[in-house]
Amino acid sequence: MVRPAHGSGPVTFRWDGLLLNAQDYASLAPSGDYTWELDAAPLNGIGPDVKESGTFKVVRATNMHDYTDNGSPDLLARDASGVLWRDDTVKTPSSADTYSAGRVRMGGGWQIFNQLEAVGDIAGAGAADLVARDADGVLWLYEGKGDGTFSARTKVGGGWGAHPPRRRRRRGPRRPRRPVRGRTDGLEALRGHR
């Protein structure tokens, strides 16, 4: 908050876009509607207190790795016992490095999958989604809710592990692979295994 120099004039407040999360780490505010309130009392005690409030909306673009809808990428990690964890990463103008805003347990049972891929918003609901392939080659969609959780899985179909990836002989310098039109990078990574 910036106070006027001699007790008169406008008061300004600049918000850095951060909120404290459940782990008391500063994390970027997710998309949504917010209310602000200001209570001010005169320093000399003369006159009434001032109370003001208003609303504003935070709108963030969907990011392929952003499951919390706050504009920063999340890191998903599966441990040896099959528990999936999510770390929300934060990089602010005041921080020298990217840091984790806290680790959240997503749930167990993920050891049944041999590949997990961030695919962006393929379900069209405005939040990042995840696909997972099981040992039988069945592909499952986990639709992101935008709050760091997923809806119940939906079966996409089988045959995603029946054939090994195609191997090509390299001639000359390696060229970047062009994405297949209509598919996001995550599904393209699974394409060679279908």
N, C-alpha and C positions, 0 to 999 in steps of 0.2 A: 504494500500500500504506500502511496506517495502522498504525504501531507503538504498542504500549502505552506509557504514560507512564514507568513506572519498571521496565521490563524484565519485567513479569509481566502476565498477562492475555491476552485473545484478540488475534490479528492479523487485520485485515480487509483485503480487497482488493476494489476496485470496478473493474469492466471497463467501458469506454465503448462496447463493441461494435465497435471498429475493429480492423482488421488491416492490415498493410502488403501492398500488392499487388505485382505483378511490376515496376511502375515506381517502387516505393518511396514511393507516396502512401498516406496513410491512407484506407482505404475501409471501408464498413460490411461486417461479416461476413455472408456468405450463409447461408441456411437450411442446417441440417445438424447433425451430431453433432460435439461438441468434447470434448477432454480437457484438464484443467488439472493442473498439477503445481506443488508448492511445496517448495522445499528451503530449510531455515533452519538456521543454525549459531548457537550461543550466542555473544554478543558477548564474554563473559569467558572463552570456551574451555572452560568446565566443562560436562560432560554431552555426550551424543551429539547429532549432527545430527538434525533432524526432516525426514522426507520424507512428503508426503501427495499424493494424486492423486484425481481424480474425473472425472465426465463430466457434460455438460449438453447440451441441444438448443436450437438457435435455430430458431424457426418464424416465418416472415414471410408475410403475406398476399400473394397474387399481385397485382401492380400492372400496369396496362396498358402502361406504358413501362419496366418493369423487366425487362431481359433477363438480368441477373446474379443475380437472386433474393436481393438484399441489402436490399430495401425502399426503395431510392432510385431515382428515375427516370433512365433512360439517354437520351442524345441521339444519334440516328442522323443522320448527314450524308453525303451523296453528293457527291464532288468532280467537277470538270469531266471527268475521265478515266473516270468510272464506278466509282470505288473507294468502297465503303461503309465508314464509320468509326463507331465507337461511343465516346462519352464517358460514363463513369459519373459522375453528379453526386452530391455529398455535402454535406449540411448537418448539422452537429453542434451540440450546445448550446454548445461552446466556440468555434465559428467564427462570425464576424459575417455572412459571406456564403456562398452556395452556391459550391462550387468543383468543378472537374473532377479526378477521381482518376486521370486519365491517358487518353490516346487510344489505341484499339486498332483496327488494320486488320482489317476483317471479310472483305474480299475484293473482287475486281474483277468487271467484267461487269454491274454494276447499271444501266448506261446504257440497257439494253434496255427498262427499265420507265419509264412516264410518270407513275406514281403509286405511292407506298409509303404504307401505313397501319398504325399500331399498332392492334391489335384486341383486346388482352387475351388471355386464355386460351381461345380458341375451340376448340382441339383437345382440351381437357380433361385435359392432361398436367400441369397445375400450374405452368406457366411461360408468360410472355407470348409471343404469336405475332405475326407480321408477314404482311400480304398485299401483293402487288405486282401491278400491272396492266401488261401489255405493250402495245405499239403496236397489236396486232391485237385488243385488247379481251379477252384471256384473263387470268383472275385466277389467281394462284398463291399457295399457302400455304407459308410458312416457319415450321415449328413450332419454338418456342423450347425449348432444352434446360435453361435455368436457369443455365447457366454462361457466358452471353454469346455462345453460338454457336447456330446453327440446324441442324435436320435438313435433308436434301435436300428440295428443293421438291416440292410436290404440286399437280397441276393441279386447280383448283376447277371451272373451266368457262369457256366463252366467252360473248360477248354483253355484256360489261361496259363496252363503249365504243361500242356501235352507235348509240346515240341521245344527242343532247345533253341536258343537264339541262333539266328543265321550268322555265319562267320564269312566275312568278306576278305579277300586278299587286298592288302594295301599296296597301292602303286603311287609313289610320289608322296608329297606332303599330306598330312591328315587334314581333311576338310570338316568343318562343323556340320553336324547332322541337321537337316532341315526338319522342323516339326511337321507332322501330318496335319493337313488342314482339318479344323474342327476338333482336334484333340489337344488337351493341355499337356504340359511337359510330363506330369506324373503318369498319365495313361500311355504316353509315348514310351516311357521307360519299361512298361509292362508289355508293350506291343511285340517285342521280339520273343516273348515267352508264350504267346498265344498259339 
